[in-house]
Amino acid sequence: MSEKICVLGVAGGSASGKTTIINRLQDYFGEDIAVISHDAYYKAHPEMTFEERTHLNYDHPDSFESDRMAEDVRKLIKGYAIDMPVYDYVNHNRSEATIKVEPKTVIVMEGILILENKELRDLMDIKIFVDTDADERLMRRIQRDMIERGRSIESIITQYSETVKPMHEEFVEPSKKHADIIIPRGGENEAGLDMLITYMNKKLHVEDN
């Protein structure tokens, strides 16, 4: 048996349960997995004030430096380490820090819009869409953004109604058609997770002829 690299894309709406699924994959694959988040590749806007940055549409495909993410994933596939950017959610801007990511057997690309982007899609061996009810996603987003990102509930609701929901309907939901596997209910779907891990193992282990 010989091992190959498996590139997995995990997409779905904001707070759909992508992280829960990735955490389960990390528990299973351990040190053999590297996670690359699309959010880390939000474009930097040092020329803008904090107030101006709070009004940007962070759920539109143009908000991301997707070409840099694609290039970084290609480097990992070839066996080279990368310096992944870090996004500061509190200040709505890219941090000066980076995270060194080493090449691994399993490379997970994660983000709400990764299936919308053809260049990113073409790098994936398996494309996953996490499908979770909109009300559930909103409740999770409120809890996450208040606790982890220091946002007020007013700002969360405003952002959701003005950009998150309409961008989900325009870009995220239609990208589901590109998925190989759709996992309803996210991390709560034990059967879906088991099937995904089984399929990934088949992709990773190729018999020598």
N, C-alpha and C positions, 0 to 999 in steps of 0.2 A: 504493500500500500504506500502511496506517496501523498503528501499533503499539498494543497494549493491554497491561494488566498481567496477568501469569500468576502465580497463587498456587499453589504446589506444597507438598503435605504429604508428608514423608518419615518414616514410622513403621517400627517393627520392634523386636525384643527388644534388651535391653542388649548392647552390643558386637556388634551384628549386621552392622555395616559401613555404617551411615547416614552417618557422617562422610566415609568414603572416597568415597561417591557424591556428597555435597555438594561435596567438594573438586574432583571432576571437573567438576561443574556450574560451579563458580567459575572453573576454568581456561577453560571454554568461554565463559561469559557475561561474565567479567571484572567491570568496574565496574557492570554492569547488574543485579547480583544483591545482595539483602539476605537475611541468614540470621537467623531468630528461633528461639531454642532454648527448648523447654518447660522445660528444667532451670533456666533463668534465672529462672523464675517459681515456684520452690519457695517456699512460704510462709516468712516470717521468724518466728523463735521466740526473740526476745530475752529472754522471760520464763523460758526454760529454761536449765539448766546445760548445759555441754558434754556431760557424761555422759548427761543426759536426752535430748539431741538425737541422740546416737549410737544410741539405741534406737527412734527414730521409723521408721515404715514409709514409706520414700521412693518406693516403687513402687505406692502406692495413688493413685487419681485425686484423692482429697481432699487429697493433699500439695501440690497445685499451685494457684496463683492463676490458673486458666485463664480466668476472666472478664476479668482485666486483660490477659492475652495477646491474647485475642480483640479487646478494645477497641484495643490497640496496633496490631494488624494492620489493623483497620478504618481507623485514622488513616493508616497507610501507604498503603492503597489510595486514600484520598482526597487523598493528596499531602502529608501532614504528617509531619515528623520526629518520632521518639519517643525517650524515654530508657529504654532497656531495662535492667532490673535485672541485677545480677551476683551469682551464687551462689558462696560460698566453700566448696569441698568439704572442705578441711582442717578448718575450724571447724564444718562442718555448719550453716551459717547464711547468710542473705543479707548480702552486703557493703553498705557504705554507698555504694559507687561505682555509677555507671551508665554505660552506653555509648550514645552518641547514634547512632541509626540513621536514615539518610536514606531517603526513598521511592525505590524502584527499579522497573525494568520487571519483574524477576523477584523475587518474595518467596517464600522457602523457610521453611516451618514444620517444625521438626524435633523429634522426641521419641518416647519409647516408647509414650505413651498419647494422642497427638494424634488418632488415628482413633477412640478410645473416646469422645471428647467431641463431642457433636453440634454445639455452638456453633462449635467450631474446624473441624470437618468441613465445615460449611456455607459456610465462607469459602474453601475450596479449589477450584481449577479441576481439579487433578489430584491423586489420592490414591495414594501409593506405599507398599507394604509390603515391607521388606527381609527376606527369609526365609532364615535361616542356622541350621545345625545347632546344637543346644543345647550340645554338648561344645565346639564351636568358639567359641561365644559366651562360655562360661565361661573358657576359656583366655585369650581376648583380654581379658576383664574383669579377670582376675588380673594380667595384665601391665600393663594400663592403670592400674588403681587403685594398684598398688605404685609404679609409676614417676611417674605424674602427680599422684596424690592422697595419696601418703605413707601408704597403708594397709598394715597387716600382712596376711600371707596368712591368718592365723586369722580376722581380722575380715571379710575378703572372703568366705571360705567360709561363715562364720556368717550374714552378711547374705544371701548367695545362697540358702542353704537355708531360712532363716526367712521372707524376704520376696520376694526377686527371683524365684525359681522359682515359688512359689505365685501371686504376683501376675501373672506372665507367663501362667500357665495360666488364671487367672480373668479377666483383663482384656485383656492384650496380644494373645495368640493369637486370641481371638474377634473382635477388632477388624479382623482381616485380611479379614473378609467385606465391609468397606466399601471396600477398595482397588480402584482402577481398574486398577492394574498391580502385579503381584507380581514382585519381582526375586530369584530364588534366588541364594545365594552372595555377595550384596552386591556390593562393588566389583570382585570378580574376574569378574563377568559382563559382558564387553565388549559382547556383542550386546544385552543388556538396557539398558545405558547408552546405546548408540547409538540404540536405538528410543525411549528416553525423551527424548533431546535432539531427535530428529526430531519427535516428537509435541508437545513444548513449542514448537518453532518454528512449527508449524502453529497452535497456540493463540495465539501472540504476533502473528502477521502475518495480519491480516484484510483481505481485498480490499474496496475501496470500490466500491459499486454506482453 
